[in-house]
């Protein structure tokens, strides 16, 4: 039954009281108006009949009135038209949304996944597609390496694609972040790498002073912008590219490639002298090709990161993967941190983080979380969050670590002596060596004692071709479909088993009825009970044997009636 509305009836005492209050209020309002001297507006007396040109004045007044009315009508019509336009646009949007929903329902899950992947700029296939565009369009390719682990930042697939592409493409190595590595180690790596490719020592500016930059708050007052906005090696690299463009007698396009967080966009900003490309601590900030003109002869092409192949070691995937630490699975992050800690000197890690001795990486994370106050409810160390923070420190520019170049230099199979000579043509190598030494001497380097010794895992395999990339989403879909098929098979098998059990039960019942004929009474009831019990036992035994593993613990109600 529906609830009735509340009655509006009042008691007489309450009604009279309200009326009295209203009268008092009106009296008060009249009194205040009298005090203010508020008078009624006087009516327009109009034009006196004795006034000259009275008819003309009246006509003008009437025309003015008509014009005002027409203007009001026009404004009203314009407003109506605008409202109609808005309504039509909204209707179109709603229709489009409804259509999209309908199409989404009709289309299968696989086709929907494909369209999403095509539209999604963050997908690995999109990264590969954009990277291939840069490689095809470039005359010179700059492979950016992190000076802390140069060998781990090299991609043999990319180097092979550039060297074997033909068309006189050149490949230069840019050793970035040399300010985080001891002086001697930088010189060793320059001597090692220059035997294969022309190598430029570089220190890019991490923060360029620009209008688009956010204002520094009081919390970030400690940040020294004199260090972060300084860059070294840009003159050397620009000179090298300009000399090469003169030898070619044409404007050149320079592609900048490399793994995530090696400083590709920062190098372009340093060469330009201002913030031309977006940079950030997060991995995979650059999602598409960005073009920056340095001068009339040189055009830079910023590219997305190289996709690390899943077949790489846990260390390589942790440091060179495109996936951001915040979005990735905690198990993967923990595995990555374990690999990093296992490839470092334990004593140096303890000294750097100022923590006591630890048995394994998990204990290291728990000690560090307790020291920094990263605790869950009940004072339990937040190991997952701490692992993400440690991984961000290692992929960023916070931790100073270095790796030694290999003792024996063996060039990759795609680099023959003839190919190395071809790649070095058009570059003044003696001048480059001198400029590199000047750059290294101009910088302030950390001492080996304050840095962590790191064991490199060697070159990191990358996926460049789009058709070889396997998206995570497609893998999950394949796994789901296979699971569904297995479930269907199990379901059909269990149905068949149940039918067999039912047939066996019917046979047993028929046998019992044959023994006990309907016309005659059973002379021996004890014998009849024994026979029934035996049948029930055999039935329950066959049922338990035919049952699937999941139903072993299920309760058999038939045993209650034995």
N, C-alpha and C positions, 0 to 999 in steps of 0.2 A: 504494500500500500504506500502511496506517495505521501510525503509529509505536507501538511497544510501550511500555508503562509501565516506568519504571525499577525494577529489582529491589530488593527490601528485604533481600536477603541480606547479612550482614556477616561479616567474618572473626572467628574466635573471640577473637583478641587484643582487638579493638575491643569485642566484646560483653561480655567479662569486665571490661573497663575501665569500661564504662558502669554495669554492675551494682555494681561497687566504689564508684563515685562516688555512686550512689543510696544505698547502705548508709551511707556516710559522712555524707551529707546528713541522713538520717533520725536518725542518732546525734546529730548536732549539734542538730537540732530538739528531740529528747527532753531533751538536756542543758540547753538554754535554758529549756524549759518547767519543768524541775525547779528551776532557779534562781529563776524567777519565782514559784514555789509554785502553779502552776496545778493545781487539783484538779478532779476530775470532779464534776458537779452531783449533789447527793443526790436520791434518789427521794423522792416524796411518801409519807410513811408511812401516810397516810389517817387516818380517824377511829377512834380506839380503840373496841373493843367495849364497854368499861365506861362510855363517855361517855353522858350523858343526851341524849334526843331525837336519837339517832343516825340513825334512819330519816328524820326530818324534814330533818335536815341533808343527808343523801344525796339526798333528793328535790329539795331546793332546788338542790343542786349540779348534779343532772341537768337540772333545768329551765333553769338558767343556761347549761348547755352546749348545750341545744336552741335557746335564744334566740340564742346566738352563731352557731350553725350556720344558723338561719333568716336572720339578718342577713347572713351571708356569702352565702347563696343569693340573697337579694334584690339585694345589691350586684352579684353575678355576672350576674343577669338584666338589671339596669339597664345594665351595661357592654355586654352582648350587644346590647341594644336600641339603644344609642348607635352601636355598630359597624354594625348593620344599617342605621340611618338614614344614616350616613355613606356606606355602600356604595351605598344607593339613590340618594343625591344625586349621587355620583360617576358612577353608571351613567346617570342622567338627563343629566348634563352631557356625558358621552361620546357618548350617543345623539344629543343636540342638535348636537354638533360634527360627528358623522358625517352627520347629516341636512343640515346647512348645506353641508358639502363636496359632498354628492350633488346638492343643489339648485344649488350654484354651478357644478358641472360641466354639469348639464342646461341651465341658463339660458345664453343667449347673452352675448357680451361687452358688447353695447350695454345690455341690461337690467341687467347687473351694474353698469355705469358709472352708470346712472340711480339705482339704489338707493344706491350709495355717495355720490352727490352729494346725495341727499335727507338722508342720515344725517350727512354731513360738515358740521360747523359752520363750518369755515374756508372753505367755498365762497363764491364771489361772490354766487350767487343767495340764499344764506342771509343774507348781509349786507344785500342789497337788501330782502329780506322783513322783516327786523327793523327796518330804517330806515323802511320804509313804515308799520309798526305805530306807531312813535314819532310820525311826522308826522300820522297819523290821530288818535291819542289826545291830542295836545298842543293846548293853547289858545294858548300862546306858544312860539315856536320860537327858540332861541338859535343863530345861526350863528357858530361860533368861527373867528376869523381869526388867523393868525400875523402879528404887527406888522411882521415883517421883509419879508413879501411879501403884504400884505392882498388885493391884486387877484388874485393867483395862487391864493388860498385860497377865493375866491368861486365858487360853482357856480350858473350861470344856470338850469339845469334844476330845482334844488332851490328857488331863490327863486321861480321861476315857478309851481311846484307849490303853494307855500305861499300866495302872493299871489292866485292864481286859484282856490284851493280853495273860497273862500266860508266861511261859518260864523264870520265875524269872527275869523279867526286872525291873530295878530300875529307879526311877524318882527323880532327884535333882532339887531344885530351886536355881538359881543364881541371887542374888539381885545386879544388876549392876548399875553404875552411883550413888553410895552412896555419892560421893563428892558434889553432887548438892542438897543434902537434909540435914536439921539440924540433929545434933547428936542424940537427943532424939527421933526423928521420925524414924531414922534407927533402933534404939534398939527396939522401939515398934513393928515395922514391923517384925523384926527377931523373936521376942517372939511370934507374932501372927502366922507366917508362919511355924515355926519349929514344931508346934503342928500337922500339917498335913503332911509335907514333910521335909526331911533334907534340910536346907537352908544355902547357903554360901554367905557371904558379899564380894562384889567384886568392884574394880575400875579398869576398863580396860584402856589401853593406846590407845588414839585416833590416834596418829601419831608415828609410829615406825621408828627409824633411820635406813635407808636401802639405798643401792645403787640405787634401782629402784625409790626412792622418788625424786620428782622434787626439784631443788635447790630453796631456799627461796629468793624471790626477795626483793628489797628495800621497796616495799609497804607493805610487810608482815613482816617487821623487828620487829614490836611490839609483834608478837606471841612468847610466852614463851614456848620453847620446853621442858624445864625441867618439866613442869606440864603435858603437853600432852603426853610425852613419859614415864611418871611414871605409874606403875600399882601395885595394892595392892590386896592381897587375892589369888594370883596365887600359892604360896607355899602351902597354906591351901588346895586348890582344887586339886592340883597335889598329895599331900600326901594322901588325901581322896581316890582318884582314884587308886593310887598305892596299898594302903592297901586293897581295895576291890578286885583288880586283884590277890593279893596274896591269899586271901580267896577262890577265884575261881580256883586257880592253872592254869590259862590260860591268854592269851593276850585278852584284852577287847577292844571293839569298843564303843566310846562315841559319841552319836549324840547330836548336839547343835541345838535347835529349839526355835522358838519364833516369835512374830509379828515384823513388820519392824521397823528399827531404834532403837532396844533395845541393840544392840552391840554384836551380835552373833560372827561375824568374828573378831571383836576387842578382844574378850575373847580368841579366838584360837591364835591370834597373841601374846597376852600377855603371854599365857601359853608356846608358842614356844620360845618367847624371840626375835622374829624377824618377819618381814612382810611376812607371808606365804599365807594369803588370802587378796583379794581385799576388801577395805573398802571405803565408801563414804557417803556424806550427803544425796545423792539421795536415794529414797526408792527402794528396790528390786535390789540391786547391784549383790547379789548372785543369779544366775539363775539355777544352777545345783549343784549336790553333789560335794564337794571338800574334798579330803582326805589329812590329815596332820598327819605325824608320830611324836609323842612326844618322845617316846622311844620304846624299843622292846616290852614292855607289853601294851602300850596305843596308840590307833589310834583314832584321832578326825575326825568326819564327819560334815562338815559345810553344812547346808541345806538352801533352799530358805525360804522366810517368809511364815507364815500361812496366808491364805486368810480369811479376815474378812467377815462374813456373811452379806448380804444386809439387813437382818432383824434387825441389831443392831441400836442403837440410832445414831443421827447425830454426837454426840461427839466422840463415839467409832469409827465411820467410818472415821472421820477427822484425828484422831490420830493414828489409827491402820490399815488404808487401804494401800494396796500395790501400788496403782496408784500414780504416781509422780504429784506434785502440778503444774508443768509447763505444763504437757500434759492434766491435768484434766479440766473440765468445770469450768468457773468462778463462776457460780451459786452454785455449790457444795462446792467450796472453801469458798465462802461467808457464806454459811450455816454452814460449819465447824467452821469458826472463830466466828460466832454468838453463837454457842453452847459452845465454849471454854470460851468466855467472860462472858456468862451467868452463867457458873459454877465456876467463880472466885470472889474474893472479889474486889469490884469496887474501893475502896480506895487504895488498894495495887497495882492494875493495873495502876491507875493514877500516883502513886508515882514511879513505876518502869519505865514507859514510859515518865514521866515528862510532862504530858499533863493536861489541865483543865478538869472540870467536863463534862460528856457527858450523853446524854439521852438514846441512844441505840448504839449497836455495829457499825452501819453504820456511825454514827457521830464520834465514836471513831476512825474508819479507816480514815475518812476525816481529822480529826485533826492531826493524826499521819503522814498522807501523806503530809500535809502542813508543818509540822515541819521538816520532812526529805527532803522536796523539790521534792517529787514525784508528779509532776503536768503534766496535758495534755495541749493542746493548749487552750489559753485563761485563764490560771491559774486554771483550774478545777482539783480538787484532783483525782489522779489515784487510785481509791478504789480497783479495781481488782488486780493490781500489789501489792498494799500494803497488801491485804489479803493473797496473796501467800507468801509474805515475812514473815508475822506474823506466818502463819502456819508452815513455814520452821523453824522458831525460836523455836516454841513449840515442834515440832517433833525432832529437833536436841538437842544439849546440851547447848544452849545459855541461856535459861530462867530457873531460879531456882524456882521451885514450888514443893509443897508437899501435899499429901493427908493423912488423918488420917485413921488408920485401923478401921474396924467396931467394935462397942461397944460389940456386942454379937456374939460370934463365933459359927457358925453352919456349920459343914463339909458338903460337897456335898454328895448326895445319893450314889455315887460310892465309897466313902471313909468310910468304916466301921473301927472300932477299930482294928479288926483282920488284915485288909488290911494295915492300917497305921503301925502296928507292923512288918508286912512282909517287907514293903518298907524300914523300918529303920534297918533291919538286915544287918550285914556286915559293918556297919559304926560306928566309934567311936564318938558318939554324944557329950560326955563331952569334949573331945579334940577339936571337931569342934566348940563348944560354946566358948571355951577359945580363939581359933584362931580368931573367928569372932570379939570378943571384942577387941583383939589386933589390928586387921585391922581397926576397927572403930576409936579407939583412935589414931592411927598413922596418920590418915587423917585430913586435915583442912576442917571443915564443915562451910557452911554459917549460919548466925544467922537467927532465925525465922522472925525477923523484915525485913530483906532484901529479904526474900522469899515470894512467893505468895501462899496463902492457896487455895487449889483446891478441889472441890467436885467430887469424883470418881463416874463413872456411873456403877460400878460393873464389873463383869467378862464379857469379850468380846467373843461372840460366833464365832467360826471359822468353815470353811469348809475344811475337810481333805480328804474326799473321792472324787475321780475324777468324778464319775458319777453324783454327786450332784451339781457340779459347773455349773453355767449357764453363758456362755460368753456373753459379751455385744453385740458383733457382731451378735450372733444368735437372741438375743432379737429384735435388730433393723430389722433383716431380717423378723422375724415373724410379726412385726408391719407393715412393708412395704407390705408384701403379703396380710395381712388382709385389708390394705387400698386399694390395687389394686382390691381385690374382691368386696369391697363396691362400688368402682367407677364403676366397670363393671355392678353391679346390678342397680345402679342409671341410668347408660347409657341405659340399656335395658328398664327400666321403662319409661324413657323420650321418647324413640322411640315409645313405645306402646301408650303413651299419644298423641304424634303427629299424629299417625295413626287414633286414635279416633276423633281427632279434624278435620282431613281431611274428614273423613266419614260424620261428622255432617255438615260440609260446603257443601258437595255434596248434602246432603238431603235438606238443605235449598234452594239451587239453583234449585233443581228439583221442590220443592213446588212453587217457584216463577214462573217458566216456565209453570207449569200447570195452574196457575191463568191467566197468560198472554199468550194466545194461539198465535202460530206463524202466523196463517192466518189472524187474526183480529188485528186492531190497538187498543191501549188502549184509551178508551173514556175519562177516568179521570186520567191525569198524576200526579196530586197532591197525589191521593190515592196510586199510584204506588211507588212514592218517600217515602211516610210514611212506606209502607210495607218493602221496601228495608232497610230503616234506622232501623226499628225494628229488622229485621233479623241480621243486622250488630252488633247491640247492644248485642243481645243474644249471637251471635258468640264470640264477644270480652269478654263477661262475662264468658262464658264457658271456653274460652282459658285461662283467668286469673286464674280461679279456678283450672284448671288441671295443670297449669304450676308449676314446682318445685320452691323452695324458692329462688334459685340463680338467676332465670330469671324474678323476680317480677319487677325489675327496667328497664327491657329491653323495648325499644320503639316499640310500635305497629303501623306500617305504615298504617294499614287498616283504622284507624280513620281519616286520611287525606281526604279520598274519600267519607265520609258520607255526 
